[in-house]
Amino acid sequence: MLFKQQALLRQKLFVLGSLAIGSLLYLVARVGSLDRLQPICPVDGRFRPHGQDEIPFRALQFKRGLLHEFRKGNATKEQIRLHNLVQQLPKAIIIGVRKGGTRALLEMLNLHPAVVKASQEIHFFDNDENYAKGIEWYRKKMPFSYPHQITIEKSPAYFITEEVPERIYKMNSSIKLLIIVREPTTRAISDYTQVLEGKERKNKTYYKFEKLAIDPNTCEVNTKYKAVRTSIYTKHLERWLKYFPIEQFHIVDGDRLITEPLPELQLVEKFLNLPPRISQYNLYFNATRGFYCLRFNIVFNKCLAGSKGRIHPEVDSSVITKLRKFFHPFNQKFYQITGRTFNWP
């Protein structure tokens, strides 16, 4: 009997020992694999170059962790009060232009620890139903932030909607307004491409770009086509200038933001009176996607959605030439008003 009990005890000890060793080996393997895990987007080097500024890790930890929980509604009123968090009306708005790079600009500015972004387009000022809900409804749509941080939202439809300038002026007459533009013909084709993709997803047919952009009766540029109208930047800007001085606008070069984002972001930092915090370390080129992705720290990286950078359909060269000739005088006036010149054909 004693022999059987001893044998049973040895068997139990063997099982427990095996489990302990197995667990230890798993943990060792798990820790070792962490260094091999790849981020969602490939990173060109894991450590920042010597001497380059990096966004403070504590600020990043706060923005990526605590604020995320508050946005999901997982915070109590007491937690919000203890952390001195508020939902602020935006101090700056990206008002347009559609297909100019508004999403890329918002995400890149969110690299700055003093910036908090509204993740979704609110469409408060351009949507009558939303606007009728009042300013407190709008405020409640904003993310939680520290009082010293600035909230930024973007809704590209604001730029071309007639009622919006007056409505924003009534909220804050000193607000800062960001407009990101691209070469007008390219922007119009990009606009068309997005609509075309939506139609194809629903198995619907759609006219070719040439048929929409050129009036078949006159063979001239069709100014009734929304994609063309949106690219006449000066016409829309003139409406905004009835309410805001040009000093409250900053024009971002959307084409340059694709190829050289840092200089454009540094200009925006200066316009918003933010200390310079975004550096080349925070931006790395993704050869697969063909544009820059964002590096928040050594662990967290982000690329824009796969829908960005769609391949444009081929467009008749004579139509492109006609559109560029049409936009040229409007572009010249836009340069004159804004004080910024672009190398648009």
C-alpha positions in Angstrom: 0.0 0.0 0.0 2.8 2.4 1.0 4.6 1.6 -2.3 1.5 2.4 -4.3 1.1 5.8 -2.5 4.7 6.7 -3.2 4.4 5.7 -6.8 1.2 7.8 -7.1 3.0 10.8 -5.5 5.9 10.5 -7.8 3.5 10.4 -10.8 1.8 13.6 -9.6 5.1 15.4 -9.1 6.2 14.4 -12.6 3.0 15.8 -14.1 3.3 19.0 -12.2 7.0 19.3 -13.1 6.2 18.8 -16.7 3.6 21.4 -16.7 5.9 23.9 -15.0 8.7 23.3 -17.5 6.2 23.5 -20.4 4.9 26.8 -19.1 8.4 28.2 -18.7 9.4 27.1 -22.2 6.3 28.7 -23.6 7.0 32.0 -21.9 10.6 32.0 -23.1 9.4 31.3 -26.7 6.7 34.0 -26.4 9.1 36.7 -25.1 11.6 35.8 -27.9 8.9 36.0 -30.5 7.9 39.6 -29.5 11.1 40.9 -31.0 10.2 39.2 -34.3 6.7 40.5 -34.5 6.2 42.9 -37.4 4.0 46.0 -37.2 1.1 46.3 -39.6 3.2 48.5 -41.9 6.9 47.5 -42.4 9.3 49.9 -40.7 12.6 51.1 -42.1 14.7 50.6 -39.0 13.3 50.1 -35.5 15.3 52.8 -33.7 15.1 56.5 -34.4 18.2 58.1 -35.8 20.5 59.8 -33.2 19.6 63.4 -32.5 16.1 63.4 -33.9 13.1 64.5 -31.8 10.6 61.9 -30.8 7.1 62.6 -29.5 7.3 62.1 -25.7 6.3 58.5 -24.8 4.1 59.6 -21.9 2.1 61.8 -24.2 1.8 58.9 -26.7 0.8 56.5 -24.0 -1.9 58.9 -22.8 -3.3 59.5 -26.3 -3.2 55.9 -27.4 -4.5 54.4 -24.2 -6.5 56.5 -21.9 -8.1 58.8 -24.5 -9.0 55.7 -26.6 -10.9 54.3 -23.6 -12.8 57.6 -23.2 -13.7 57.6 -26.8 -15.2 54.2 -26.5 -17.3 55.4 -23.6 -15.5 53.3 -21.0 -14.8 56.2 -18.6 -16.8 57.3 -15.6 -17.5 60.9 -14.8 -15.2 60.7 -11.9 -12.3 59.5 -14.1 -12.9 62.3 -16.5 -12.9 64.8 -13.7 -9.8 63.4 -12.1 -7.9 63.6 -15.4 -9.2 67.1 -16.1 -10.4 66.0 -19.5 -12.9 68.0 -21.6 -14.7 67.8 -24.9 -13.6 71.0 -26.6 -15.0 72.7 -29.7 -12.3 72.5 -32.4 -9.8 75.3 -32.6 -9.0 74.4 -36.2 -11.0 72.7 -38.9 -9.8 71.1 -42.1 -12.6 72.4 -44.4 -11.5 70.8 -47.6 -10.9 70.0 -50.3 -12.4 66.6 -51.1 -9.8 64.2 -52.6 -7.1 66.8 -51.7 -5.7 64.7 -48.9 -7.8 65.7 -45.9 -7.7 62.3 -44.2 -3.9 62.1 -44.6 -3.4 65.6 -43.2 -5.6 64.9 -40.2 -3.8 61.6 -39.4 -0.4 63.2 -39.8 -1.3 66.2 -37.5 -2.4 63.6 -35.0 1.2 62.7 -34.6 1.6 65.9 -32.6 1.0 65.3 -28.8 -0.8 68.6 -28.5 -3.4 67.6 -31.2 -6.5 65.5 -30.7 -8.5 64.5 -33.8 -12.2 63.8 -34.3 -12.0 60.4 -35.9 -15.2 60.7 -38.0 -16.4 63.4 -40.3 -19.1 65.2 -38.2 -20.9 67.1 -41.0 -22.3 69.5 -38.5 -22.1 72.7 -40.5 -23.1 71.3 -43.9 -26.0 69.2 -42.8 -29.1 71.1 -41.8 -30.5 68.2 -39.7 -27.2 68.0 -37.7 -26.9 71.8 -37.4 -30.4 72.0 -36.0 -29.3 69.8 -33.1 -27.2 72.7 -31.7 -23.7 73.4 -30.7 -23.7 71.2 -27.6 -24.5 68.2 -29.9 -21.5 69.1 -31.9 -19.3 69.4 -28.8 -20.4 66.0 -27.6 -19.1 64.6 -30.9 -15.6 65.8 -30.1 -12.9 63.6 -28.4 -11.8 64.0 -24.8 -8.7 66.1 -24.5 -6.6 68.1 -22.0 -7.5 71.8 -21.9 -4.1 72.7 -23.4 -4.6 70.4 -26.4 -6.3 71.5 -29.6 -9.1 69.5 -31.2 -9.2 69.3 -35.0 -12.0 67.9 -37.2 -12.3 67.6 -40.9 -15.3 67.6 -43.2 -14.3 68.3 -46.9 -17.9 69.2 -47.8 -17.6 72.4 -45.7 -15.5 74.1 -48.3 -18.1 74.0 -51.1 -21.3 74.3 -49.0 -22.7 77.9 -49.1 -24.1 78.1 -45.6 -21.0 76.8 -43.8 -18.7 79.9 -43.6 -21.4 81.9 -41.8 -22.2 79.0 -39.5 -18.6 78.5 -38.5 -18.2 82.2 -38.0 -21.0 82.3 -35.5 -19.4 79.5 -33.5 -15.9 81.0 -33.5 -14.9 84.0 -35.6 -11.2 83.5 -34.8 -11.0 79.8 -35.7 -8.1 78.6 -37.9 -9.0 77.0 -41.2 -7.0 74.5 -43.2 -7.5 73.9 -46.9 -5.5 71.1 -48.6 -5.5 71.3 -52.4 -4.1 69.3 -55.3 -3.6 70.0 -59.0 -7.3 70.7 -60.0 -7.5 68.3 -62.9 -5.9 65.4 -60.9 -8.2 66.1 -58.0 -11.3 66.0 -60.3 -10.2 62.6 -61.8 -9.6 61.3 -58.2 -13.0 62.5 -57.3 -14.5 60.6 -60.3 -12.5 57.5 -59.4 -13.9 57.3 -55.9 -17.5 57.6 -57.2 -16.7 55.0 -60.0 -15.4 52.5 -57.4 -18.6 52.9 -55.4 -20.7 52.3 -58.4 -18.7 49.2 -59.4 -19.1 47.8 -55.9 -22.9 47.9 -56.4 -22.6 46.4 -59.9 -23.8 49.7 -61.4 -22.6 51.3 -64.6 -21.2 54.8 -64.8 -20.3 57.3 -67.5 -16.7 57.7 -68.5 -14.9 60.7 -67.0 -14.7 62.4 -70.4 -18.4 62.3 -70.9 -19.1 64.0 -67.5 -16.3 66.6 -67.7 -17.1 67.8 -71.2 -20.5 69.1 -72.2 -21.5 67.1 -75.4 -23.5 70.0 -76.8 -20.8 72.7 -76.6 -17.7 70.5 -76.4 -16.6 72.8 -73.5 -15.8 72.0 -69.9 -19.0 71.1 -68.1 -19.1 73.4 -65.0 -22.3 71.7 -63.8 -20.3 68.5 -63.1 -19.5 68.6 -59.4 -16.0 67.2 -59.7 -15.1 70.1 -62.0 -16.9 72.8 -59.8 -15.1 71.6 -56.7 -11.7 72.2 -58.4 -12.5 75.9 -59.0 -10.9 76.7 -55.6 -11.0 80.5 -55.9 -14.8 80.6 -56.4 -15.3 78.8 -53.1 -12.6 80.6 -51.2 -14.0 84.0 -52.2 -17.2 83.0 -50.3 -15.2 82.2 -47.2 -13.4 85.5 -47.4 -16.6 87.4 -46.8 -16.4 86.1 -43.2 -12.8 85.4 -42.4 -9.6 87.2 -43.3 -7.0 85.4 -45.4 -4.7 85.2 -42.3 -7.0 82.7 -40.7 -6.5 80.3 -43.6 -3.5 78.0 -44.3 -3.2 76.3 -47.7 -1.6 72.9 -47.7 0.0 71.5 -50.8 -1.7 68.1 -51.1 0.6 66.9 -53.9 3.7 67.7 -51.8 2.2 66.1 -48.7 2.3 62.8 -50.7 6.0 63.1 -51.7 7.5 65.3 -49.0 5.1 65.4 -46.0 7.4 66.8 -43.3 7.9 70.4 -44.7 4.1 70.8 -45.2 3.5 69.5 -41.6 6.0 71.9 -40.2 4.3 74.8 -41.9 1.0 73.7 -40.3 2.6 73.4 -36.9 3.8 77.0 -37.2 0.3 78.2 -38.4 -1.4 76.5 -35.4 1.3 78.0 -33.0 2.3 74.5 -32.0 5.8 73.7 -30.8 7.7 71.7 -33.4 7.3 68.0 -32.5 6.7 66.1 -35.8 10.0 64.9 -37.2 11.3 62.7 -40.0 11.3 59.8 -37.5 7.5 59.9 -37.5 7.2 59.4 -41.2 8.5 56.5 -43.3 8.0 55.7 -47.0 6.1 52.4 -47.7 7.2 51.2 -51.1 4.3 48.7 -51.4 1.6 51.4 -50.9 3.6 54.1 -52.6 3.2 56.8 -49.9 4.3 57.7 -46.4 3.1 55.9 -43.3 3.1 57.1 -39.7 5.4 56.0 -36.9 4.1 57.1 -33.5 6.8 55.3 -31.5 9.0 52.2 -31.6 5.9 49.9 -31.3 3.0 51.7 -32.9 2.8 52.4 -36.7 -0.1 53.2 -39.0 -0.7 53.4 -42.7 -3.8 55.0 -44.2 -6.6 52.7 -45.4 -6.1 50.7 -48.6 -8.7 52.8 -50.4 -6.2 55.7 -50.4 -4.0 56.0 -53.5 -6.5 54.5 -55.9 -5.3 53.9 -59.5 -7.0 56.5 -61.8 -8.5 55.4 -65.1 -6.9 56.5 -68.3 -8.3 59.8 -69.5 -8.1 61.2 -73.0 -5.1 63.6 -73.2 -7.1 66.2 -75.1 -9.6 66.3 -72.3 -6.9 66.8 -69.7 -5.4 69.6 -71.8 -8.8 71.3 -72.1 -9.4 71.0 -68.3 -6.0 72.4 -67.4 -6.5 75.3 -69.8 -9.9 75.9 -68.2 -8.6 75.9 -64.6 -5.5 78.1 -65.4 -7.1 81.6 -64.8 -8.8 80.4 -61.7 -5.5 79.0 -60.4 -3.7 82.2 -61.1 -6.3 84.1 -59.0 -6.0 81.5 -56.3 -2.2 82.1 -56.1 -2.8 85.8 -55.9 -5.4 85.6 -53.1 -3.5 83.0 -50.9 0.1 84.2 -51.6 1.1 80.6 -52.4 2.1 79.5 -55.8 1.9 75.9 -57.1 3.6 74.3 -60.1 0.3 73.4 -61.7 0.3 73.1 -65.5 
